Amino acid sequence: MARFRLLPRSTRWRVALFAALASAVVLGLGSYWFVNVLQSGLVNNARARASDKVDALVALLNSGVAPEDVPKRYEKGGGYMISTAIVNRCSTGRAKQFPDDQVVQIYGPDCVIVMPYGLEEGQEYGGAATNDGRYQVSAGERLDPLGLETVATAQQILWGAVPAASLFIGAVAWFAVRRSLRAVGAIRAEVDGIRARDLGRRVPVPDSGDEITELAVTMNEMLGRLDRSVQRQSQFTADASHELRTPLASMRTQLEVQLAHPDRLDWRRSFENAVLDVSRMETLTGDLLLLSKLDADQPAVATRIALADLVTEQLAARLPRAGVELRAEIHAEPVVQGHAGRLARVLRNLVDNAERHAGSRVTITLTEVGGQAVLAVRDDGPGIPDGQRERVFDRFVRLDDDRAREDDGGSGLGLAIAAEIARIHGGTLRVAESASGACLELRLPLA
């Protein structure tokens, strides 16, 4: 059952609708305020004029002028009433016509009304009493007719202008969003056509310099990362297949030869070779599994680790290679936050690499510099050429010429694993300058 949608699906129409409604509310409130300000101005002006008239009339009465003589002395127009403050005598008696241009009704010596007073709508009044409290003066002033006409005209204009302006703003918003979404449509069409085999394609970047441009740039960066990741995975899969095929081919050859000539070969020797190949495959498989976890950034339990204790424990449990002296120089006791097993793996890989290339000595140095723990593993071997210092951290890279099993050239994953573990721990692994041999330096932030 389809659900009723209050808002349209199209982004253009939604933005246009909200823009029109918002502008209608804002313009409507602004128009209401504007008309009220105009109306209030007219009222305040009329009240001010009425108050001025009252002040002038009270001044005449205070000077001793009788109420019935006030119209003769005040010639600025009618619209006022003078009566006693105690008893309003203007409600009784007969009106007398005052012989003047002003229409004056005299109800007695203490009650005078000068017309027009109280006969017209739209008058504002003011009042005051004389100093002795004997007379009460009330005056009225009409609202400015021209001002009233102006207010009425403004109301008529705004009644039509507000809806028209709201529709215009909604239309402008619709066209503006439509223009912006053209770039989004081009990006969507390009992304829709990208497949795993053509990740080298990129979405068009508009020259508007707005958020759409930032979106296109971000998507191109994402596609670049995906492209590099896929290429890296493809290369990794090919290298892993090659590395696994070598021991498998060796085992198959030995077994086939053993089966073909059971009386000519030493079974024990064949089994020993097969065990070596299986061990090599097991080590390689474990390295590949660890690399896949590191690539996926799978979280590990982090604890506070004293690197000095870690170095001491690893060296105590390690059997040095024949002819190679392994020693540690601990100058500080830094504590870092991380996974003990993975950091121990880094140390083992670095020492394995150093022992493989060392002439007679491997030195492990632990210091603390600039808020970082620095673990350096140095050997006295031939060193690493300058052009290969970044390449040694790539996967399946060996700088050894001899890759025979007896020489134990390694799988080419040790330094790559160490570099990934360092990155996950917020640190770095690099080839440092060394007077002789190679020096691999691990830096980790202190806990």
C-alpha beads as a LAMMPS data file, in Angstrom:
LAMMPS data file: protein, C-alpha beads

447 atoms
446 bonds

1 atom types
1 bond types

-500.0 500.0 xlo xhi
-500.0 500.0 ylo yhi
-500.0 500.0 zlo zhi

Masses

1 110.0

Atoms # bond

1 1 1 0.000 0.000 0.000
2 1 1 1.515 3.292 -1.087
3 1 1 1.925 5.871 1.635
4 1 1 0.734 9.421 1.174
5 1 1 3.610 11.890 0.863
6 1 1 3.047 15.404 2.082
7 1 1 6.181 16.722 0.375
8 1 1 7.231 16.082 -3.227
9 1 1 10.058 13.643 -3.912
10 1 1 12.007 16.053 -6.085
11 1 1 14.657 18.068 -4.270
12 1 1 14.051 20.992 -6.612
13 1 1 10.368 21.166 -5.724
14 1 1 10.991 20.693 -2.002
15 1 1 13.531 23.526 -1.925
16 1 1 11.266 25.753 -4.024
17 1 1 8.298 25.006 -1.755
18 1 1 10.229 25.740 1.430
19 1 1 11.720 28.908 -0.073
20 1 1 8.273 30.160 -1.128
21 1 1 6.719 29.367 2.254
22 1 1 9.581 30.898 4.193
23 1 1 9.551 34.043 2.095
24 1 1 5.749 34.294 2.418
25 1 1 6.006 34.096 6.213
26 1 1 8.871 36.597 6.402
27 1 1 7.381 39.038 3.904
28 1 1 3.918 38.697 5.451
29 1 1 5.208 39.446 8.941
30 1 1 7.296 42.301 7.573
31 1 1 4.311 43.755 5.733
32 1 1 2.118 43.458 8.838
33 1 1 4.771 45.245 10.875
34 1 1 5.183 47.952 8.217
35 1 1 1.443 48.706 8.014
36 1 1 1.173 48.760 11.806
37 1 1 4.077 51.199 12.003
38 1 1 2.382 53.484 9.502
39 1 1 -0.927 53.246 11.379
40 1 1 0.762 53.863 14.716
41 1 1 2.498 56.907 13.262
42 1 1 -0.812 58.396 12.190
43 1 1 -2.384 57.729 15.600
44 1 1 0.575 59.152 17.499
45 1 1 0.606 62.235 15.297
46 1 1 -3.118 62.850 15.902
47 1 1 -2.698 62.353 19.652
48 1 1 0.217 64.813 19.680
49 1 1 -1.838 67.445 17.876
50 1 1 -4.766 66.874 20.252
51 1 1 -2.439 67.218 23.232
52 1 1 -0.999 70.466 21.852
53 1 1 -4.536 71.828 21.404
54 1 1 -5.425 70.868 24.975
55 1 1 -2.326 72.612 26.305
56 1 1 -3.197 75.825 24.416
57 1 1 -6.799 75.774 25.642
58 1 1 -5.790 75.088 29.256
59 1 1 -3.312 77.981 29.049
60 1 1 -6.156 80.327 27.971
61 1 1 -8.417 79.165 30.776
62 1 1 -5.603 79.498 33.319
63 1 1 -5.099 83.098 32.165
64 1 1 -8.685 83.939 33.129
65 1 1 -10.486 83.646 29.787
66 1 1 -14.073 82.460 30.235
67 1 1 -15.008 79.211 28.446
68 1 1 -17.557 80.985 26.208
69 1 1 -14.868 83.470 25.137
70 1 1 -12.263 80.811 24.304
71 1 1 -13.461 80.292 20.686
72 1 1 -12.811 84.007 20.069
73 1 1 -9.258 83.762 21.372
74 1 1 -8.399 80.326 19.914
75 1 1 -8.717 80.473 16.146
76 1 1 -6.861 77.277 15.113
77 1 1 -9.959 75.165 14.634
78 1 1 -12.571 73.298 16.546
79 1 1 -12.867 69.826 17.887
80 1 1 -12.802 70.479 21.635
81 1 1 -15.024 70.701 24.665
82 1 1 -14.724 72.775 27.837
83 1 1 -16.840 71.892 30.844
84 1 1 -16.733 72.004 34.599
85 1 1 -14.780 69.218 36.182
86 1 1 -17.344 68.605 38.911
87 1 1 -20.601 68.448 36.958
88 1 1 -20.819 67.969 33.209
89 1 1 -23.342 70.691 32.300
90 1 1 -22.949 70.035 28.594
91 1 1 -25.630 67.396 28.678
92 1 1 -28.378 69.847 29.652
93 1 1 -29.539 73.190 28.432
94 1 1 -29.965 74.702 25.016
95 1 1 -27.206 75.106 22.503
96 1 1 -26.422 78.604 21.340
97 1 1 -24.994 79.424 18.000
98 1 1 -21.769 81.353 18.289
99 1 1 -21.584 84.202 15.791
100 1 1 -18.378 83.145 14.041
101 1 1 -17.079 80.839 11.339
102 1 1 -16.627 78.141 13.934
103 1 1 -19.587 75.946 14.723
104 1 1 -19.863 76.481 18.465
105 1 1 -22.446 75.156 20.825
106 1 1 -22.670 76.954 24.187
107 1 1 -24.616 75.083 26.842
108 1 1 -23.864 77.618 29.531
109 1 1 -21.098 79.874 30.732
110 1 1 -19.130 76.825 31.892
111 1 1 -19.763 74.480 28.990
112 1 1 -18.639 75.038 25.414
113 1 1 -18.321 72.569 22.522
114 1 1 -16.620 73.607 19.326
115 1 1 -17.475 71.317 16.438
116 1 1 -16.520 68.969 15.061
117 1 1 -16.139 67.119 18.301
118 1 1 -17.100 63.475 18.754
119 1 1 -19.009 63.359 15.472
120 1 1 -16.373 61.785 13.248
121 1 1 -14.799 58.368 13.370
122 1 1 -11.051 58.119 13.392
123 1 1 -10.405 60.841 15.948
124 1 1 -7.824 60.676 18.687
125 1 1 -8.460 62.576 21.937
126 1 1 -6.487 64.257 24.665
127 1 1 -7.570 65.878 27.890
128 1 1 -6.359 67.920 30.839
129 1 1 -7.687 70.103 33.705
130 1 1 -6.937 73.709 34.540
131 1 1 -4.610 74.548 37.398
132 1 1 -7.461 75.236 39.810
133 1 1 -9.251 72.070 38.739
134 1 1 -12.386 74.007 37.803
135 1 1 -12.494 73.209 34.103
136 1 1 -11.848 70.034 32.160
137 1 1 -10.664 70.372 28.554
138 1 1 -10.971 67.563 25.987
139 1 1 -9.817 67.881 22.372
140 1 1 -9.905 65.558 19.388
141 1 1 -7.921 65.426 16.146
142 1 1 -8.654 63.473 13.047
143 1 1 -6.119 61.055 11.551
144 1 1 -4.325 62.492 8.554
145 1 1 -6.516 61.644 5.510
146 1 1 -3.492 61.496 3.215
147 1 1 -1.784 59.161 5.683
148 1 1 -4.874 56.958 5.860
149 1 1 -4.958 56.812 2.091
150 1 1 -1.273 55.914 2.047
151 1 1 -1.830 53.081 4.545
152 1 1 -4.759 51.757 2.518
153 1 1 -2.710 51.881 -0.687
154 1 1 0.190 50.100 1.014
155 1 1 -2.131 47.369 2.242
156 1 1 -3.514 46.828 -1.251
157 1 1 -0.044 46.695 -2.781
158 1 1 1.286 44.306 -0.141
159 1 1 -1.688 41.982 -0.449
160 1 1 -0.630 41.339 -4.020
161 1 1 3.119 41.861 -3.723
162 1 1 3.762 39.329 -0.939
163 1 1 2.324 36.298 -2.800
164 1 1 3.972 37.422 -6.050
165 1 1 7.353 37.860 -4.336
166 1 1 7.004 34.460 -2.637
167 1 1 6.267 32.752 -5.940
168 1 1 9.184 34.568 -7.568
169 1 1 11.594 33.506 -4.812
170 1 1 10.330 29.916 -5.077
171 1 1 10.900 29.982 -8.842
172 1 1 14.413 31.396 -8.418
173 1 1 15.171 28.685 -5.864
174 1 1 13.851 26.020 -8.247
175 1 1 16.059 27.186 -11.118
176 1 1 19.097 27.617 -8.841
177 1 1 18.769 24.102 -7.412
178 1 1 18.140 22.734 -10.886
179 1 1 21.370 24.294 -12.111
180 1 1 23.310 22.929 -9.131
181 1 1 21.812 19.467 -9.501
182 1 1 22.918 19.261 -13.108
183 1 1 26.432 18.714 -11.808
184 1 1 25.099 16.136 -9.349
185 1 1 23.349 14.368 -12.200
186 1 1 26.576 14.265 -14.191
187 1 1 28.421 12.893 -11.173
188 1 1 25.718 10.268 -10.590
189 1 1 25.765 9.182 -14.238
190 1 1 29.557 8.824 -14.183
191 1 1 29.568 6.898 -10.909
192 1 1 26.793 4.635 -12.174
193 1 1 28.994 3.615 -15.090
194 1 1 32.081 2.841 -13.011
195 1 1 32.829 -0.820 -12.476
196 1 1 35.641 -2.657 -10.699
197 1 1 37.637 -2.859 -13.937
198 1 1 37.616 0.869 -14.681
199 1 1 38.201 2.511 -11.300
200 1 1 40.596 4.834 -13.082
201 1 1 37.631 6.905 -14.265
202 1 1 36.830 10.129 -12.420
203 1 1 33.676 12.198 -12.032
204 1 1 33.510 15.674 -13.626
205 1 1 34.432 18.521 -11.284
206 1 1 32.328 21.675 -11.826
207 1 1 34.068 25.048 -11.687
208 1 1 31.447 26.593 -9.382
209 1 1 33.669 26.249 -6.326
210 1 1 30.722 25.355 -4.077
211 1 1 29.790 22.239 -2.076
212 1 1 29.111 20.323 -5.306
213 1 1 32.715 20.928 -6.335
214 1 1 33.892 19.688 -2.945
215 1 1 31.676 16.608 -3.351
216 1 1 33.167 15.850 -6.773
217 1 1 36.723 16.305 -5.491
218 1 1 35.989 14.053 -2.498
219 1 1 34.466 11.382 -4.726
220 1 1 37.491 11.481 -7.029
221 1 1 39.770 11.080 -4.022
222 1 1 37.631 8.151 -2.859
223 1 1 37.801 6.567 -6.312
224 1 1 41.557 7.050 -6.259
225 1 1 41.801 5.272 -2.917
226 1 1 39.572 2.461 -4.179
227 1 1 41.649 2.175 -7.339
228 1 1 44.873 1.948 -5.369
229 1 1 43.303 -0.507 -2.945
230 1 1 42.043 -2.774 -5.720
231 1 1 45.397 -2.659 -7.495
232 1 1 47.152 -3.381 -4.252
233 1 1 44.823 -6.287 -3.528
234 1 1 45.327 -7.664 -7.024
235 1 1 49.091 -7.402 -6.696
236 1 1 48.918 -8.872 -3.207
237 1 1 46.837 -11.813 -4.430
238 1 1 49.214 -12.443 -7.334
239 1 1 52.286 -12.275 -5.098
240 1 1 50.673 -14.483 -2.452
241 1 1 49.702 -17.041 -5.102
242 1 1 53.249 -17.029 -6.432
243 1 1 54.747 -17.431 -2.964
244 1 1 52.402 -20.295 -2.090
245 1 1 52.903 -22.017 -5.421
246 1 1 56.649 -22.368 -4.910
247 1 1 56.531 -24.635 -1.792
248 1 1 53.522 -26.487 -3.203
249 1 1 55.385 -27.224 -6.435
250 1 1 58.416 -28.338 -4.445
251 1 1 56.334 -30.712 -2.314
252 1 1 54.545 -32.110 -5.338
253 1 1 57.826 -32.716 -7.172
254 1 1 59.354 -34.536 -4.207
255 1 1 56.278 -36.698 -3.705
256 1 1 56.048 -37.576 -7.396
257 1 1 59.736 -38.493 -7.514
258 1 1 59.391 -40.498 -4.308
259 1 1 56.438 -42.421 -5.706
260 1 1 58.152 -43.008 -9.043
261 1 1 61.435 -44.207 -7.483
262 1 1 60.653 -45.496 -4.006
263 1 1 63.858 -47.500 -3.778
264 1 1 66.270 -44.815 -4.953
265 1 1 65.389 -41.876 -2.623
266 1 1 65.717 -41.344 1.079
267 1 1 62.210 -41.196 2.548
268 1 1 63.421 -39.414 5.677
269 1 1 65.153 -36.707 3.684
270 1 1 62.016 -36.214 1.553
271 1 1 59.837 -35.869 4.610
272 1 1 62.212 -33.358 6.152
273 1 1 62.055 -31.246 3.008
274 1 1 58.284 -31.521 2.956
275 1 1 58.107 -30.383 6.580
276 1 1 60.235 -27.344 5.712
277 1 1 57.913 -26.494 2.853
278 1 1 54.846 -26.880 5.067
279 1 1 56.464 -24.682 7.741
280 1 1 57.195 -22.058 5.125
281 1 1 53.589 -22.184 3.917
282 1 1 52.307 -21.972 7.492
283 1 1 54.426 -18.923 8.216
284 1 1 53.372 -17.271 4.975
285 1 1 49.700 -18.030 5.618
286 1 1 49.944 -16.543 9.110
287 1 1 51.570 -13.404 7.728
288 1 1 48.881 -13.072 5.080
289 1 1 46.132 -13.468 7.680
290 1 1 47.708 -10.806 9.912
291 1 1 48.075 -8.425 6.965
292 1 1 44.407 -8.887 6.061
293 1 1 43.438 -7.967 9.639
294 1 1 45.717 -4.939 9.571
295 1 1 44.328 -3.820 6.212
296 1 1 40.797 -4.088 7.606
297 1 1 41.856 -2.046 10.672
298 1 1 40.313 -4.633 12.933
299 1 1 40.469 -3.263 16.484
300 1 1 42.680 -4.936 19.069
301 1 1 42.650 -4.590 22.840
302 1 1 44.951 -1.676 23.726
303 1 1 46.805 -1.501 27.033
304 1 1 49.669 0.466 28.532
305 1 1 52.923 -1.197 27.522
306 1 1 56.380 -0.575 28.966
307 1 1 58.650 -0.928 25.943
308 1 1 61.724 -1.576 28.106
309 1 1 60.075 -4.672 29.592
310 1 1 58.903 -5.759 26.141
311 1 1 62.446 -5.549 24.749
312 1 1 63.904 -7.394 27.717
313 1 1 61.338 -10.206 27.533
314 1 1 61.768 -10.674 23.798
315 1 1 65.550 -10.823 23.995
316 1 1 65.446 -13.265 26.918
317 1 1 63.184 -15.641 24.984
318 1 1 65.141 -15.382 21.743
319 1 1 67.870 -17.695 20.524
320 1 1 70.494 -15.590 18.743
321 1 1 71.639 -16.603 15.297
322 1 1 74.987 -18.333 15.194
323 1 1 77.828 -15.851 14.873
324 1 1 75.630 -12.806 15.599
325 1 1 75.769 -10.927 18.897
326 1 1 72.435 -9.502 20.033
327 1 1 72.501 -6.748 22.642
328 1 1 70.173 -4.038 23.967
329 1 1 70.888 -0.461 25.044
330 1 1 67.966 0.862 27.088
331 1 1 68.351 4.588 27.863
332 1 1 64.710 5.278 28.824
333 1 1 61.584 3.473 29.959
334 1 1 58.799 4.891 27.765
335 1 1 55.208 3.678 28.090
336 1 1 52.940 3.506 25.042
337 1 1 49.330 2.564 24.379
338 1 1 48.868 -0.422 22.119
339 1 1 48.584 -4.148 21.603
340 1 1 51.436 -6.037 23.263
341 1 1 51.369 -8.982 20.881
342 1 1 51.514 -6.828 17.761
343 1 1 54.284 -4.604 19.107
344 1 1 56.241 -7.737 20.040
345 1 1 55.717 -8.884 16.443
346 1 1 57.232 -5.613 15.208
347 1 1 60.302 -6.140 17.378
348 1 1 60.703 -9.762 16.237
349 1 1 60.407 -8.817 12.576
350 1 1 62.957 -6.016 12.913
351 1 1 65.428 -8.248 14.754
352 1 1 64.886 -11.101 12.261
353 1 1 65.622 -8.739 9.402
354 1 1 68.702 -7.348 11.151
355 1 1 70.076 -10.816 12.000
356 1 1 69.572 -11.957 8.423
357 1 1 71.829 -9.172 7.136
358 1 1 74.185 -8.617 10.087
359 1 1 77.845 -9.451 9.930
360 1 1 78.426 -10.048 13.627
361 1 1 76.278 -7.724 15.745
362 1 1 72.705 -6.438 16.158
363 1 1 72.014 -3.575 18.574
364 1 1 68.591 -2.601 19.912
365 1 1 68.419 0.952 21.297
366 1 1 65.451 2.341 23.239
367 1 1 65.213 6.087 23.927
368 1 1 62.603 8.790 24.420
369 1 1 62.705 11.893 22.192
370 1 1 60.184 14.736 21.878
371 1 1 57.245 12.928 23.463
372 1 1 57.863 9.776 21.450
373 1 1 59.350 6.384 22.190
374 1 1 62.155 5.600 19.733
375 1 1 63.138 1.970 19.174
376 1 1 66.095 1.548 16.795
377 1 1 67.384 -1.805 15.513
378 1 1 70.849 -1.498 13.949
379 1 1 73.026 -4.145 12.268
380 1 1 76.568 -4.106 10.899
381 1 1 75.663 -5.585 7.558
382 1 1 75.889 -4.092 4.051
383 1 1 73.077 -1.613 4.716
384 1 1 70.179 -0.520 2.520
385 1 1 70.806 1.532 -0.645
386 1 1 69.271 5.006 -0.654
387 1 1 66.990 4.197 -3.574
388 1 1 65.543 1.168 -1.771
389 1 1 64.726 2.738 1.612
390 1 1 61.040 3.186 0.884
391 1 1 60.714 0.022 -1.170
392 1 1 61.796 -2.281 1.669
393 1 1 58.412 -1.703 3.339
394 1 1 56.465 -2.933 0.308
395 1 1 54.996 -6.402 0.410
396 1 1 56.921 -9.391 -0.959
397 1 1 59.986 -7.235 -1.550
398 1 1 63.373 -8.873 -0.988
399 1 1 66.665 -7.143 -1.565
400 1 1 68.515 -10.475 -1.260
401 1 1 69.801 -11.968 -4.459
402 1 1 69.545 -15.503 -3.097
403 1 1 66.004 -16.594 -2.310
404 1 1 66.827 -20.230 -1.586
405 1 1 65.192 -21.944 1.355
406 1 1 68.513 -22.749 2.989
407 1 1 69.445 -19.087 3.108
408 1 1 66.047 -18.269 4.619
409 1 1 65.510 -15.111 2.675
410 1 1 62.106 -14.664 4.296
411 1 1 58.720 -14.141 2.692
412 1 1 59.172 -10.411 2.137
413 1 1 56.301 -9.537 4.491
414 1 1 58.138 -8.874 7.768
415 1 1 58.867 -5.177 7.296
416 1 1 55.502 -4.590 5.594
417 1 1 53.738 -6.067 8.631
418 1 1 55.895 -4.008 10.996
419 1 1 55.128 -0.797 9.076
420 1 1 51.360 -1.496 9.138
421 1 1 51.393 -2.186 12.881
422 1 1 53.323 1.048 13.471
423 1 1 50.783 3.005 11.415
424 1 1 47.822 1.531 13.308
425 1 1 49.493 2.533 16.598
426 1 1 49.865 6.104 15.380
427 1 1 53.609 5.754 14.845
428 1 1 56.098 5.466 12.004
429 1 1 58.716 3.017 10.826
430 1 1 61.550 4.283 8.655
431 1 1 65.105 3.623 7.567
432 1 1 67.286 6.008 9.599
433 1 1 70.740 7.261 8.746
434 1 1 73.538 4.970 9.910
435 1 1 77.311 5.151 9.635
436 1 1 77.499 1.428 8.843
437 1 1 74.885 -1.219 8.214
438 1 1 71.160 -0.578 8.332
439 1 1 69.133 1.114 11.059
440 1 1 65.363 0.700 11.227
441 1 1 63.725 3.216 13.566
442 1 1 60.257 2.778 15.136
443 1 1 58.616 5.852 16.692
444 1 1 55.475 5.590 18.827
445 1 1 53.572 8.303 20.734
446 1 1 53.809 8.078 24.525
447 1 1 50.731 7.026 26.480

Bonds

1 1 1 2
2 1 2 3
3 1 3 4
4 1 4 5
5 1 5 6
6 1 6 7
7 1 7 8
8 1 8 9
9 1 9 10
10 1 10 11
11 1 11 12
12 1 12 13
13 1 13 14
14 1 14 15
15 1 15 16
16 1 16 17
17 1 17 18
18 1 18 19
19 1 19 20
20 1 20 21
21 1 21 22
22 1 22 23
23 1 23 24
24 1 24 25
25 1 25 26
26 1 26 27
27 1 27 28
28 1 28 29
29 1 29 30
30 1 30 31
31 1 31 32
32 1 32 33
33 1 33 34
34 1 34 35
35 1 35 36
36 1 36 37
37 1 37 38
38 1 38 39
39 1 39 40
40 1 40 41
41 1 41 42
42 1 42 43
43 1 43 44
44 1 44 45
45 1 45 46
46 1 46 47
47 1 47 48
48 1 48 49
49 1 49 50
50 1 50 51
51 1 51 52
52 1 52 53
53 1 53 54
54 1 54 55
55 1 55 56
56 1 56 57
57 1 57 58
58 1 58 59
59 1 59 60
60 1 60 61
61 1 61 62
62 1 62 63
63 1 63 64
64 1 64 65
65 1 65 66
66 1 66 67
67 1 67 68
68 1 68 69
69 1 69 70
70 1 70 71
71 1 71 72
72 1 72 73
73 1 73 74
74 1 74 75
75 1 75 76
76 1 76 77
77 1 77 78
78 1 78 79
79 1 79 80
80 1 80 81
81 1 81 82
82 1 82 83
83 1 83 84
84 1 84 85
85 1 85 86
86 1 86 87
87 1 87 88
88 1 88 89
89 1 89 90
90 1 90 91
91 1 91 92
92 1 92 93
93 1 93 94
94 1 94 95
95 1 95 96
96 1 96 97
97 1 97 98
98 1 98 99
99 1 99 100
100 1 100 101
101 1 101 102
102 1 102 103
103 1 103 104
104 1 104 105
105 1 105 106
106 1 106 107
107 1 107 108
108 1 108 109
109 1 109 110
110 1 110 111
111 1 111 112
112 1 112 113
113 1 113 114
114 1 114 115
115 1 115 116
116 1 116 117
117 1 117 118
118 1 118 119
119 1 119 120
120 1 120 121
121 1 121 122
122 1 122 123
123 1 123 124
124 1 124 125
125 1 125 126
126 1 126 127
127 1 127 128
128 1 128 129
129 1 129 130
130 1 130 131
131 1 131 132
132 1 132 133
133 1 133 134
134 1 134 135
135 1 135 136
136 1 136 137
137 1 137 138
138 1 138 139
139 1 139 140
140 1 140 141
141 1 141 142
142 1 142 143
143 1 143 144
144 1 144 145
145 1 145 146
146 1 146 147
147 1 147 148
148 1 148 149
149 1 149 150
150 1 150 151
151 1 151 152
152 1 152 153
153 1 153 154
154 1 154 155
155 1 155 156
156 1 156 157
157 1 157 158
158 1 158 159
159 1 159 160
160 1 160 161
161 1 161 162
162 1 162 163
163 1 163 164
164 1 164 165
165 1 165 166
166 1 166 167
167 1 167 168
168 1 168 169
169 1 169 170
170 1 170 171
171 1 171 172
172 1 172 173
173 1 173 174
174 1 174 175
175 1 175 176
176 1 176 177
177 1 177 178
178 1 178 179
179 1 179 180
180 1 180 181
181 1 181 182
182 1 182 183
183 1 183 184
184 1 184 185
185 1 185 186
186 1 186 187
187 1 187 188
188 1 188 189
189 1 189 190
190 1 190 191
191 1 191 192
192 1 192 193
193 1 193 194
194 1 194 195
195 1 195 196
196 1 196 197
197 1 197 198
198 1 198 199
199 1 199 200
200 1 200 201
201 1 201 202
202 1 202 203
203 1 203 204
204 1 204 205
205 1 205 206
206 1 206 207
207 1 207 208
208 1 208 209
209 1 209 210
210 1 210 211
211 1 211 212
212 1 212 213
213 1 213 214
214 1 214 215
215 1 215 216
216 1 216 217
217 1 217 218
218 1 218 219
219 1 219 220
220 1 220 221
221 1 221 222
222 1 222 223
223 1 223 224
224 1 224 225
225 1 225 226
226 1 226 227
227 1 227 228
228 1 228 229
229 1 229 230
230 1 230 231
231 1 231 232
232 1 232 233
233 1 233 234
234 1 234 235
235 1 235 236
236 1 236 237
237 1 237 238
238 1 238 239
239 1 239 240
240 1 240 241
241 1 241 242
242 1 242 243
243 1 243 244
244 1 244 245
245 1 245 246
246 1 246 247
247 1 247 248
248 1 248 249
249 1 249 250
250 1 250 251
251 1 251 252
252 1 252 253
253 1 253 254
254 1 254 255
255 1 255 256
256 1 256 257
257 1 257 258
258 1 258 259
259 1 259 260
260 1 260 261
261 1 261 262
262 1 262 263
263 1 263 264
264 1 264 265
265 1 265 266
266 1 266 267
267 1 267 268
268 1 268 269
269 1 269 270
270 1 270 271
271 1 271 272
272 1 272 273
273 1 273 274
274 1 274 275
275 1 275 276
276 1 276 277
277 1 277 278
278 1 278 279
279 1 279 280
280 1 280 281
281 1 281 282
282 1 282 283
283 1 283 284
284 1 284 285
285 1 285 286
286 1 286 287
287 1 287 288
288 1 288 289
289 1 289 290
290 1 290 291
291 1 291 292
292 1 292 293
293 1 293 294
294 1 294 295
295 1 295 296
296 1 296 297
297 1 297 298
298 1 298 299
299 1 299 300
300 1 300 301
301 1 301 302
302 1 302 303
303 1 303 304
304 1 304 305
305 1 305 306
306 1 306 307
307 1 307 308
308 1 308 309
309 1 309 310
310 1 310 311
311 1 311 312
312 1 312 313
313 1 313 314
314 1 314 315
315 1 315 316
316 1 316 317
317 1 317 318
318 1 318 319
319 1 319 320
320 1 320 321
321 1 321 322
322 1 322 323
323 1 323 324
324 1 324 325
325 1 325 326
326 1 326 327
327 1 327 328
328 1 328 329
329 1 329 330
330 1 330 331
331 1 331 332
332 1 332 333
333 1 333 334
334 1 334 335
335 1 335 336
336 1 336 337
337 1 337 338
338 1 338 339
339 1 339 340
340 1 340 341
341 1 341 342
342 1 342 343
343 1 343 344
344 1 344 345
345 1 345 346
346 1 346 347
347 1 347 348
348 1 348 349
349 1 349 350
350 1 350 351
351 1 351 352
352 1 352 353
353 1 353 354
354 1 354 355
355 1 355 356
356 1 356 357
357 1 357 358
358 1 358 359
359 1 359 360
360 1 360 361
361 1 361 362
362 1 362 363
363 1 363 364
364 1 364 365
365 1 365 366
366 1 366 367
367 1 367 368
368 1 368 369
369 1 369 370
370 1 370 371
371 1 371 372
372 1 372 373
373 1 373 374
374 1 374 375
375 1 375 376
376 1 376 377
377 1 377 378
378 1 378 379
379 1 379 380
380 1 380 381
381 1 381 382
382 1 382 383
383 1 383 384
384 1 384 385
385 1 385 386
386 1 386 387
387 1 387 388
388 1 388 389
389 1 389 390
390 1 390 391
391 1 391 392
392 1 392 393
393 1 393 394
394 1 394 395
395 1 395 396
396 1 396 397
397 1 397 398
398 1 398 399
399 1 399 400
400 1 400 401
401 1 401 402
402 1 402 403
403 1 403 404
404 1 404 405
405 1 405 406
406 1 406 407
407 1 407 408
408 1 408 409
409 1 409 410
410 1 410 411
411 1 411 412
412 1 412 413
413 1 413 414
414 1 414 415
415 1 415 416
416 1 416 417
417 1 417 418
418 1 418 419
419 1 419 420
420 1 420 421
421 1 421 422
422 1 422 423
423 1 423 424
424 1 424 425
425 1 425 426
426 1 426 427
427 1 427 428
428 1 428 429
429 1 429 430
430 1 430 431
431 1 431 432
432 1 432 433
433 1 433 434
434 1 434 435
435 1 435 436
436 1 436 437
437 1 437 438
438 1 438 439
439 1 439 440
440 1 440 441
441 1 441 442
442 1 442 443
443 1 443 444
444 1 444 445
445 1 445 446
446 1 446 447
